[in-house]
Amino acid sequence: MVPLNKHRCIWAVALVLAAILPLPAKDKKTKEEKRREQEVKSAEKQERQYEKLRQFAINLYENDYEFREAVDRDYEEVMRSHSEQAFQTNLSRKSITVSVQEDRFRRHFHLYDNPAVQYYVNSIAQRLAPPDTDRLFAVRLTPSPIPSATTLATGSIYISTGLVSMLENEAQLAYVVAHEMAHVLKDHWKLKSMMRLAEPVYNEKQAQKAAWISLIATGIGAGIGAAATRNSGGAAAGAVAGMAVGAAVGFTMNPLLSVDFDKVQEDEADREAFQILLRAKYDPGEVPRLFLVLQNTVNLDTRASLGFIGNRRRIRERLDNCKDLIEKAYKADIELKKSKGELIGDNPQFRHLMAELKRDNGILAYYYDMFALARNNLADAVAIRSNDPSAQYYYGKVLQLTARTPEDHRAADEAFRMAIQHDARGLNFGAHLHRALMMMGDLSNLDKAKIVQELQAYVDSYIKYSDMSVRGAAYLPPNLESVYDYLMTVGEFKWVPTMPENPVLLNTQLLKPGSVAQQAEVEQQVMQEVLQPVQPAPAPAKPMRNTSAPVQRRK
């Protein structure tokens, strides 16, 4: 029997272990690095093509009269369309209080009808605007749980409540606004008009250059083939070979372009946004956390990716790009400002106003059946402002609807109890009903007296609310709920509007033609609209890429 060599045994065991054990984390990191390298190379290629086409378009615009006229007409049409879109959106701003059985909430149309929050977000844009620009901006919030942000060529910026509701601090909000402003500051809409019209012209020129190279190579190949074989067959074979080589060389030297304008411009806007943030002394270190939050939201509910900003692949790419900017391009500037304590991360006003926005977006998400987003928004709202009865009520609603354990049911009941405790105006009467229903679900410990008490409170509060609604329908402002919010922030919880005491005066006003009676009819028409299925607000359209024939130019 041949004795086993000790060293051979050790090597054999090592080989077996290497085959069966999983790869170490270092290999996984290497794969991640390779993925990132491929993305960077692809992005750099797109940027090179974009810059090549941009320079071609600018030169053509400066030197070709017909092309310049075509671009100006196209851009004027974009501006006209965007102006009309802004006008229609701003003109359609309204909100009404909607009742759905025991629930009541404020439904917003086209624009989020909360002047305090709107003013605050727009004021950030004015602080971010570069002092040397003559471009003017206006930022407005739109009521939609889908995270989205859109900029018009006019300087109007629309950001959804769904996107703002996910932000954690003012620096992140400033980044979103700065990114959208960058599209206007970099004149991206005008460039799109120029480049869309220039792309077919550029590709036509490249094809002509390639054709000339192919033609020359064909002649050279035919001559070489004839000289080599001294017959016409050799010339034909040489011509075919020359044509093939010439075509390959021609298109290699003069490739056609197909540029993804949106992707390149989005990346450029990200870089410009970092400069804007640093100039305004906001902390760019908060930006990667924004994309992580967005990534987690998309993982919880894929509908959050329906907006352009929520695309899974783009979230990852933009997160990596932001990390690169922080760790490389702007590292020295960030560290210098941090050492001086100049960078702003948050503002108490952000947290204060986000309680209202998170509540309202959470209610929207609840009715869109986006329960994870609704639960997160409402949990944040009650954490910021526990004495908000509407936030507590809808937090109880979403907890009750999705409850799976006794702890979930207790948490829902506690939210309803808090809603009742802080509801001095008796507006969230549904909390009484749902508390009674939850008590009835505990058959082992039925408390008849408490159940009757809650149901009686529900009916009494509903009657009181209905009386106020009927008498005040023609007089009360549509954003009365915002007035209640503002009063709550200064510690006033019981105030209610004073209605006319003289019923004759009230009836006289209601009977006046062309007065509040017509307003009541309008409110009824709006209520009929509310009964229609809720549809997400359409995002502002982006101009389509021009696929028509190239612009005719003067020779």
C-alpha positions as CSV (number, residue, x, y, z in Angstrom):
1,M,0.0,0.0,0.0
2,V,1.4,3.4,-1.0
3,P,1.5,5.9,1.9
4,L,-0.4,9.2,1.4
5,N,1.7,12.2,1.0
6,K,0.7,14.8,3.8
7,H,1.0,17.8,1.5
8,R,-1.1,16.2,-1.3
9,C,-3.9,15.6,1.2
10,I,-3.9,19.2,2.3
11,W,-4.1,20.4,-1.3
12,A,-6.9,17.9,-2.1
13,V,-8.9,19.1,0.8
14,A,-8.3,22.7,-0.2
15,L,-9.5,22.1,-3.7
16,V,-12.7,20.3,-2.5
17,L,-13.5,23.2,-0.1
18,A,-12.9,25.8,-2.9
19,A,-15.3,23.9,-5.1
20,I,-18.2,23.7,-2.6
21,L,-17.9,26.8,-0.5
22,P,-19.6,30.1,-1.8
23,L,-17.6,32.8,-3.3
24,P,-16.2,35.3,-0.8
25,A,-17.8,38.8,-0.6
26,K,-14.8,40.2,-2.5
27,D,-16.0,38.5,-5.7
28,K,-19.5,39.8,-5.2
29,K,-18.0,43.3,-4.8
30,T,-16.0,42.8,-8.0
31,K,-19.2,42.0,-9.9
32,E,-20.8,45.1,-8.5
33,E,-17.8,47.1,-9.5
34,K,-18.0,45.6,-13.0
35,R,-21.6,46.5,-13.3
36,R,-20.8,50.1,-12.2
37,E,-18.0,50.3,-14.7
38,Q,-20.3,49.2,-17.5
39,E,-22.9,51.8,-16.5
40,V,-20.2,54.5,-16.4
41,K,-18.9,53.5,-19.9
42,S,-22.4,53.5,-21.3
43,A,-23.2,56.9,-19.7
44,E,-19.9,58.3,-21.0
45,K,-20.6,57.0,-24.5
46,Q,-24.1,58.6,-24.4
47,E,-22.6,61.9,-23.2
48,R,-20.0,61.9,-26.0
49,Q,-22.7,61.3,-28.6
50,Y,-24.9,63.9,-26.9
51,E,-22.1,66.5,-26.9
52,K,-21.2,65.7,-30.5
53,L,-24.8,66.2,-31.6
54,R,-25.2,69.3,-29.4
55,Q,-22.2,71.0,-31.0
56,F,-23.4,70.0,-34.5
57,A,-26.9,71.4,-33.7
58,I,-25.5,74.7,-32.3
59,N,-23.3,75.2,-35.4
60,L,-26.1,74.4,-37.7
61,Y,-28.4,76.8,-35.8
62,E,-25.8,79.6,-36.0
63,N,-25.0,79.2,-39.7
64,D,-28.1,77.8,-41.4
65,Y,-31.1,80.2,-41.7
66,E,-33.7,77.6,-42.6
67,F,-32.7,75.3,-39.8
68,R,-32.7,78.2,-37.3
69,E,-36.2,79.2,-38.4
70,A,-37.4,75.6,-38.0
71,V,-35.9,75.3,-34.5
72,D,-37.4,78.7,-33.4
73,R,-40.8,77.6,-34.7
74,D,-40.6,74.3,-32.9
75,Y,-39.5,75.9,-29.6
76,E,-42.2,78.6,-29.8
77,E,-44.7,75.8,-30.1
78,V,-43.2,74.1,-27.0
79,M,-43.4,77.4,-25.1
80,R,-47.0,78.0,-26.3
81,S,-48.0,74.5,-25.2
82,H,-46.3,74.8,-21.8
83,S,-47.9,78.2,-21.2
84,E,-51.3,76.9,-21.9
85,Q,-50.7,73.9,-19.7
86,A,-49.6,76.1,-16.8
87,F,-52.6,78.3,-17.4
88,Q,-55.1,75.5,-17.4
89,T,-53.5,73.8,-14.3
90,N,-53.5,77.1,-12.3
91,L,-57.0,78.0,-13.4
92,S,-58.3,74.5,-12.3
93,R,-57.0,74.7,-8.7
94,K,-59.8,73.8,-6.3
95,S,-60.5,71.6,-3.4
96,I,-63.7,70.3,-1.7
97,T,-64.5,68.3,1.4
98,V,-65.7,64.9,0.3
99,S,-67.8,62.6,2.3
100,V,-67.6,58.8,1.7
101,Q,-70.0,57.3,4.2
102,E,-68.5,57.9,7.6
103,D,-65.2,59.3,6.2
104,R,-64.7,62.9,5.3
105,F,-61.5,64.3,3.7
106,R,-60.3,67.1,1.4
107,R,-59.9,66.3,-2.2
108,H,-57.6,68.4,-4.2
109,F,-57.9,69.0,-8.0
110,H,-54.8,69.8,-10.2
111,L,-52.9,71.6,-7.5
112,Y,-52.4,70.8,-3.8
113,D,-54.6,73.4,-2.2
114,N,-52.6,74.3,0.9
115,P,-51.2,77.8,0.5
116,A,-48.8,77.6,3.5
117,V,-47.0,74.5,2.1
118,Q,-47.1,75.8,-1.4
119,Y,-45.5,79.1,-0.3
120,Y,-42.8,77.3,1.7
121,V,-41.8,75.0,-1.2
122,N,-41.8,77.9,-3.7
123,S,-39.7,80.1,-1.3
124,I,-36.9,77.4,-1.4
125,A,-36.8,77.8,-5.2
126,Q,-36.3,81.5,-4.9
127,R,-33.4,81.0,-2.4
128,L,-31.8,78.5,-4.8
129,A,-32.1,80.6,-8.0
130,P,-28.6,81.8,-9.0
131,P,-28.2,85.6,-8.4
132,D,-26.9,86.1,-12.0
133,T,-29.8,84.5,-13.8
134,D,-32.7,86.4,-15.3
135,R,-34.9,83.2,-15.5
136,L,-37.9,83.2,-13.1
137,F,-39.3,80.1,-11.4
138,A,-42.5,79.0,-9.7
139,V,-42.7,75.7,-7.9
140,R,-46.2,74.1,-7.3
141,L,-47.2,70.9,-5.7
142,T,-49.7,68.5,-7.4
143,P,-51.9,66.1,-5.5
144,S,-50.8,62.6,-6.5
145,P,-49.3,59.7,-4.5
146,I,-47.0,58.7,-7.4
147,P,-43.6,60.4,-7.0
148,S,-43.0,62.7,-9.9
149,A,-41.4,66.0,-10.8
150,T,-41.8,67.9,-14.1
151,T,-40.4,71.2,-15.4
152,L,-41.8,73.3,-18.1
153,A,-39.8,75.5,-20.4
154,T,-41.6,78.5,-18.9
155,G,-39.9,78.0,-15.5
156,S,-42.9,76.3,-13.9
157,I,-42.0,73.3,-11.8
158,Y,-44.6,70.7,-10.7
159,I,-43.7,68.3,-7.9
160,S,-46.1,65.7,-6.6
161,T,-47.1,65.3,-3.0
162,G,-46.1,61.7,-3.3
163,L,-42.5,62.7,-3.9
164,V,-42.4,65.4,-1.2
165,S,-44.0,63.1,1.3
166,M,-41.0,60.7,1.1
167,L,-38.4,63.4,1.8
168,E,-36.8,63.5,5.2
169,N,-35.5,67.1,5.4
170,E,-35.2,70.4,3.7
171,A,-31.9,69.6,2.0
172,Q,-33.5,66.8,0.1
173,L,-36.4,69.0,-0.9
174,A,-33.9,71.7,-2.0
175,Y,-32.1,69.0,-4.2
176,V,-35.4,68.0,-5.9
177,V,-36.2,71.7,-6.6
178,A,-32.6,72.4,-7.8
179,H,-32.6,69.5,-10.1
180,E,-35.8,70.7,-11.8
181,M,-34.4,74.3,-12.0
182,A,-31.3,73.0,-13.7
183,H,-33.3,71.9,-16.7
184,V,-34.3,75.5,-17.2
185,L,-30.9,77.0,-16.4
186,K,-29.2,74.6,-18.9
187,D,-31.9,75.5,-21.5
188,H,-32.7,71.8,-22.0
189,W,-36.0,72.4,-23.8
190,K,-34.4,74.7,-26.4
191,L,-31.6,72.1,-26.9
192,K,-34.2,69.4,-27.3
193,S,-35.8,71.3,-30.1
194,M,-32.4,71.9,-31.8
195,M,-31.1,68.4,-31.4
196,R,-34.3,66.6,-32.4
197,L,-34.3,68.5,-35.7
198,A,-30.5,68.2,-36.1
199,E,-30.3,64.5,-35.5
200,P,-31.6,63.4,-38.9
201,V,-29.5,66.1,-40.6
202,Y,-26.4,64.8,-38.8
203,N,-27.1,61.2,-39.7
204,E,-27.8,62.1,-43.3
205,K,-24.3,63.8,-43.5
206,Q,-22.7,60.7,-41.9
207,A,-24.4,58.4,-44.3
208,Q,-23.2,60.5,-47.3
209,K,-19.6,60.4,-45.9
210,A,-19.8,56.7,-45.4
211,A,-21.1,56.3,-49.0
212,W,-18.2,58.3,-50.5
213,I,-15.7,56.2,-48.6
214,S,-17.4,53.0,-49.8
215,L,-17.4,54.3,-53.4
216,I,-13.7,55.2,-53.3
217,A,-12.8,51.8,-51.7
218,T,-14.9,50.1,-54.4
219,G,-12.8,51.7,-57.1
220,I,-9.5,51.0,-55.4
221,G,-10.6,47.3,-54.8
222,A,-11.5,46.9,-58.5
223,G,-8.2,48.3,-59.6
224,I,-6.2,46.0,-57.2
225,G,-8.2,43.0,-58.3
226,A,-7.7,43.6,-62.0
227,A,-4.0,44.2,-61.6
228,A,-3.6,41.0,-59.6
229,T,-5.6,38.7,-61.9
230,R,-5.4,40.6,-65.3
231,N,-9.1,39.9,-66.0
232,S,-12.5,41.4,-65.4
233,G,-13.4,38.7,-62.9
234,G,-10.6,39.8,-60.6
235,A,-11.8,43.4,-60.9
236,A,-15.4,42.4,-59.9
237,A,-14.2,40.4,-56.9
238,G,-11.9,43.3,-55.9
239,A,-14.8,45.8,-56.2
240,V,-17.0,43.6,-54.0
241,A,-14.3,43.3,-51.4
242,G,-13.5,47.0,-51.6
243,M,-17.2,47.9,-51.2
244,A,-17.5,45.7,-48.1
245,V,-14.3,47.1,-46.5
246,G,-15.2,50.7,-47.5
247,A,-18.7,50.4,-46.1
248,A,-17.3,49.1,-42.8
249,V,-14.6,51.8,-42.6
250,G,-17.1,54.5,-43.7
251,F,-19.6,53.8,-41.0
252,T,-16.8,53.3,-38.4
253,M,-15.4,56.7,-39.2
254,N,-18.8,58.3,-39.5
255,P,-21.3,56.5,-37.2
256,L,-24.9,57.4,-37.0
257,L,-26.2,58.8,-33.7
258,S,-29.2,57.8,-31.6
259,V,-29.0,59.9,-28.4
260,D,-31.1,59.4,-25.3
261,F,-31.7,63.1,-24.6
262,D,-33.6,62.6,-21.4
263,K,-31.1,60.4,-19.7
264,V,-28.1,62.6,-20.5
265,Q,-30.0,65.8,-19.5
266,E,-31.2,64.2,-16.3
267,D,-27.6,63.3,-15.4
268,E,-26.4,66.8,-16.3
269,A,-29.2,68.3,-14.1
270,D,-28.0,66.2,-11.2
271,R,-24.5,67.6,-11.5
272,E,-25.8,71.1,-11.8
273,A,-28.1,70.6,-8.8
274,F,-25.1,69.8,-6.7
275,Q,-23.5,73.1,-7.6
276,I,-26.8,74.9,-6.8
277,L,-27.0,73.2,-3.4
278,L,-23.5,74.1,-2.4
279,R,-23.9,77.7,-3.5
280,A,-27.0,77.9,-1.3
281,K,-25.2,76.0,1.5
282,Y,-27.4,72.9,1.6
283,D,-25.8,69.5,2.5
284,P,-25.4,67.3,-0.7
285,G,-24.8,64.4,1.7
286,E,-28.5,64.1,2.1
287,V,-29.1,63.3,-1.6
288,P,-28.0,59.6,-1.6
289,R,-30.4,59.0,1.3
290,L,-33.2,60.5,-0.8
291,F,-32.6,57.8,-3.5
292,L,-32.4,55.1,-0.9
293,V,-35.8,56.1,0.5
294,L,-37.2,56.2,-3.0
295,Q,-35.7,52.8,-3.7
296,N,-37.3,51.3,-0.6
297,T,-40.7,52.9,-1.5
298,V,-40.6,51.3,-4.9
299,N,-39.7,47.9,-3.4
300,L,-42.8,48.2,-1.1
301,D,-45.1,49.2,-3.9
302,T,-44.1,49.0,-7.6
303,R,-46.7,51.7,-8.5
304,A,-44.3,54.2,-7.0
305,S,-42.1,53.6,-10.1
306,L,-44.8,54.7,-12.5
307,G,-43.3,58.2,-12.6
308,F,-40.0,58.8,-14.5
309,I,-38.2,59.5,-11.2
310,G,-39.2,56.1,-9.8
311,N,-37.6,53.9,-12.5
312,R,-35.7,51.2,-10.7
313,R,-32.6,51.2,-12.9
314,R,-32.4,54.9,-13.0
315,I,-32.7,55.2,-9.2
316,R,-29.7,52.9,-8.8
317,E,-27.7,54.8,-11.5
318,R,-28.5,58.2,-10.0
319,L,-27.7,57.0,-6.5
320,D,-24.2,55.8,-7.7
321,N,-23.7,59.1,-9.6
322,C,-24.5,61.1,-6.6
323,K,-22.1,59.1,-4.5
324,D,-19.4,59.7,-7.1
325,L,-20.0,63.4,-7.0
326,I,-19.8,63.5,-3.2
327,E,-16.7,61.4,-3.0
328,K,-14.8,62.9,-6.0
329,A,-15.9,66.0,-7.9
330,Y,-17.3,68.0,-4.9
331,K,-15.4,66.3,-2.1
332,A,-13.1,69.2,-1.3
333,D,-15.8,71.9,-1.4
334,I,-18.2,69.8,0.8
335,E,-15.5,69.1,3.4
336,L,-14.5,72.8,3.5
337,K,-18.1,74.0,4.0
338,K,-18.7,71.3,6.6
339,S,-15.6,72.3,8.5
340,K,-17.0,75.8,8.7
341,G,-20.4,74.6,9.8
342,E,-22.1,76.2,6.7
343,L,-24.1,73.3,5.3
344,I,-27.8,73.2,6.0
345,G,-29.5,69.8,6.5
346,D,-32.9,70.6,7.9
347,N,-35.2,73.3,9.0
348,P,-37.9,73.1,11.8
349,Q,-40.4,74.6,9.3
350,F,-40.0,71.5,7.0
351,R,-41.0,69.1,9.7
352,H,-43.8,71.4,10.8
353,L,-45.4,71.7,7.4
354,M,-44.7,68.1,6.3
355,A,-47.1,66.9,9.0
356,E,-50.0,68.3,6.9
357,L,-48.6,67.2,3.5
358,K,-47.8,63.6,4.7
359,R,-51.3,63.4,6.2
360,D,-53.0,64.5,3.0
361,N,-50.8,62.4,0.8
362,G,-51.4,59.4,3.1
363,I,-55.1,59.9,2.7
364,L,-54.7,60.0,-1.1
365,A,-52.6,56.9,-1.0
366,Y,-55.2,55.1,1.2
367,Y,-57.9,55.7,-1.4
368,Y,-55.5,54.6,-4.2
369,D,-55.0,51.4,-2.2
370,M,-51.3,52.2,-1.9
371,F,-51.4,50.9,1.7
372,A,-47.6,50.8,2.4
373,L,-47.2,54.4,1.4
374,A,-50.4,55.4,3.2
375,R,-49.2,53.7,6.4
376,N,-45.8,55.3,6.3
377,N,-47.0,58.8,5.5
378,L,-49.7,58.7,8.2
379,A,-47.3,57.2,10.8
380,D,-44.9,60.1,10.1
381,A,-47.8,62.6,10.3
382,V,-48.9,61.4,13.8
383,A,-45.3,61.2,15.0
384,I,-44.8,64.8,14.1
385,R,-48.2,66.0,15.3
386,S,-50.0,63.5,17.5
387,N,-52.9,65.9,18.2
388,D,-54.1,66.0,14.5
389,P,-57.4,64.1,14.6
390,S,-57.6,63.6,10.9
391,A,-54.1,62.1,10.7
392,Q,-54.9,59.8,13.7
393,Y,-58.3,58.8,12.2
394,Y,-56.9,57.7,8.8
395,Y,-53.9,56.1,10.5
396,G,-56.4,54.0,12.4
397,K,-58.3,53.3,9.1
398,V,-55.2,51.9,7.3
399,L,-54.1,50.0,10.4
400,Q,-57.5,48.5,10.8
401,L,-57.8,47.6,7.2
402,T,-54.4,45.8,7.1
403,A,-54.4,44.4,10.6
404,R,-53.2,40.8,11.0
405,T,-52.4,40.5,14.7
406,P,-54.0,41.5,18.0
407,E,-51.3,44.1,18.3
408,D,-52.3,45.6,15.0
409,H,-55.9,45.9,16.1
410,R,-54.9,47.5,19.4
411,A,-52.8,50.0,17.5
412,A,-55.7,50.9,15.2
413,D,-58.1,51.3,18.2
414,E,-55.5,53.6,19.9
415,A,-55.4,55.7,16.8
416,F,-59.2,56.0,16.7
417,R,-59.1,56.9,20.4
418,M,-56.6,59.6,19.8
419,A,-58.6,61.0,16.9
420,I,-61.7,61.3,19.2
421,Q,-59.6,62.8,22.1
422,H,-58.3,65.6,19.9
423,D,-61.4,66.2,17.7
424,A,-62.8,69.2,19.5
425,R,-64.8,70.1,16.4
426,G,-66.3,66.7,16.0
427,L,-65.3,66.4,12.3
428,N,-63.8,62.8,12.3
429,F,-67.0,61.2,13.6
430,G,-66.1,57.9,11.8
431,A,-63.7,57.2,14.7
432,H,-66.6,56.6,17.0
433,L,-68.2,54.1,14.5
434,H,-64.9,52.1,14.0
435,R,-64.2,52.0,17.7
436,A,-67.7,50.5,18.2
437,L,-67.1,48.0,15.5
438,M,-63.8,46.9,17.0
439,M,-65.5,46.5,20.4
440,M,-68.2,44.3,18.8
441,G,-65.5,42.1,17.4
442,D,-64.4,41.1,20.9
443,L,-67.2,38.6,21.6
444,S,-65.5,37.4,24.8
445,N,-65.7,40.8,26.4
446,L,-68.7,42.7,25.0
447,D,-69.3,46.1,26.6
448,K,-72.8,47.0,25.6
449,A,-72.8,50.4,27.3
450,K,-69.5,51.6,25.6
451,I,-70.7,50.3,22.2
452,V,-74.0,52.3,22.5
453,Q,-72.0,55.3,23.7
454,E,-69.7,55.3,20.7
455,L,-72.5,54.8,18.2
456,Q,-74.6,57.6,19.8
457,A,-71.5,59.9,19.6
458,Y,-71.1,58.9,15.9
459,V,-74.7,59.8,15.1
460,D,-74.7,63.1,17.1
461,S,-71.4,64.2,15.6
462,Y,-72.7,63.4,12.1
463,I,-75.9,65.4,12.6
464,K,-73.9,68.4,13.9
465,Y,-71.5,68.2,10.9
466,S,-74.3,67.9,8.4
467,D,-76.1,70.9,9.9
468,M,-73.0,73.1,9.6
469,S,-72.4,71.8,6.0
470,V,-75.9,72.6,4.9
471,R,-76.1,76.0,6.5
472,G,-72.6,77.0,5.5
473,A,-72.2,75.5,2.0
474,A,-72.6,78.8,0.2
475,Y,-70.5,80.8,2.7
476,L,-67.6,78.8,4.0
477,P,-64.3,78.9,2.0
478,P,-63.3,75.7,0.2
479,N,-60.0,75.5,2.0
480,L,-61.6,75.8,5.5
481,E,-59.6,72.6,6.4
482,S,-56.4,74.5,5.9
483,V,-57.7,77.2,8.2
484,Y,-58.3,74.6,10.9
485,D,-54.7,73.3,10.3
486,Y,-53.3,76.8,10.7
487,L,-55.3,77.4,13.9
488,M,-54.0,74.0,15.3
489,T,-50.4,75.1,14.7
490,V,-51.0,78.1,17.0
491,G,-52.7,76.0,19.7
492,E,-56.4,76.8,18.8
493,F,-58.4,73.6,18.5
494,K,-62.0,74.6,19.2
495,W,-62.7,77.5,16.9
496,V,-65.5,77.1,14.3
497,P,-66.8,79.7,11.9
498,T,-69.7,81.9,13.1
499,M,-72.8,81.5,10.9
500,P,-75.4,84.2,10.3
501,E,-77.9,84.1,13.2
502,N,-80.8,85.6,11.3
503,P,-82.4,82.9,9.2
504,V,-84.3,85.5,7.2
505,L,-81.0,87.0,6.1
506,L,-79.6,83.6,5.3
507,N,-82.6,82.6,3.2
508,T,-82.6,86.0,1.5
509,Q,-79.0,85.6,0.5
510,L,-79.6,82.1,-0.8
511,L,-82.5,83.3,-3.0
512,K,-80.6,86.1,-4.6
513,P,-80.1,85.3,-8.3
514,G,-76.5,85.0,-9.3
515,S,-75.2,84.9,-5.8
516,V,-74.4,82.1,-3.3
517,A,-77.3,79.9,-4.6
518,Q,-75.4,79.5,-7.9
519,Q,-72.3,78.6,-5.9
520,A,-74.2,75.9,-4.1
521,E,-75.2,74.5,-7.5
522,V,-71.6,74.6,-8.6
523,E,-70.7,72.6,-5.4
524,Q,-73.3,70.0,-6.3
525,Q,-71.8,69.6,-9.8
526,V,-68.3,69.2,-8.3
527,M,-69.7,66.5,-6.0
528,Q,-71.0,64.7,-9.0
529,E,-67.4,64.8,-10.4
530,V,-66.2,63.3,-7.2
531,L,-68.4,60.3,-7.7
532,Q,-66.4,59.4,-10.8
533,P,-63.5,57.0,-10.4
534,V,-60.3,58.8,-9.2
535,Q,-57.7,59.0,-11.9
536,P,-54.1,60.1,-11.4
537,A,-53.3,63.6,-12.7
538,P,-51.5,63.3,-16.0
539,A,-47.9,64.3,-16.0
540,P,-47.0,67.2,-18.3
541,A,-46.1,65.8,-21.7
542,K,-42.6,65.8,-23.0
543,P,-42.0,66.6,-26.7
544,M,-41.7,63.6,-28.9
545,R,-38.5,62.9,-30.8
546,N,-38.8,64.1,-34.4
547,T,-38.8,61.1,-36.8
548,S,-39.7,63.0,-39.9
549,A,-37.5,63.9,-42.9
550,P,-34.5,66.2,-42.2
551,V,-34.9,69.9,-42.4
552,Q,-34.4,71.3,-45.9
553,R,-31.4,73.7,-45.7
554,R,-30.2,76.4,-48.0
555,K,-27.3,75.3,-50.2
